[in-house]
Amino acid sequence: MRDYDCLQAIQTLLGATGYFDAVYIGGLPERQGQSSSDSAAAALEIAGWDEIDAYDDFASIDQKRSVRWTLTLMSRDPDPEIRDRKIDQLYNIAANTLDGVSFAAGCVPSLSKLRRGNYQPATPPERRMTVQGEFEYFVGGFDLHDTSD
């Protein structure tokens, strides 16, 4: 398993809710030459990672990989009240869908969590919220990172 596998699983889960017109992977739609005119959209991007010894037993070679990622939620509507209520709703849908889930059948469910977020200043007709998420999984050893295509 690799980080990108988990990001793809997150994309699939959010898309399956039916609340998003689009779920982009790899960054914001305008940075990818995509339309950003969807009324409700999400963008996913890896932010960073850490690997540490998985256990206090120093003889263990298992590694725990902690991955931080960014979810940008986007809501468009000419009515600012509708737009702002929608962005709040989209966060709650994302949290209910993603918190405590084992992405790509390998993450530790109790460590998959949306951790913090910020409302971005409104740029009518759009409001964005950036949310920091986290997931963790185990790498079996120093030379057991997934190198498959």
Beta strands, then each sheet from edge to edge (+ up, - down):
strand 1: 22-25
strand 2: 40-53
strand 3: 63-76
strand 4: 113-119
strand 5: 126-139
sheet 1: 1+ 2+ 3- 5+ 4-
end
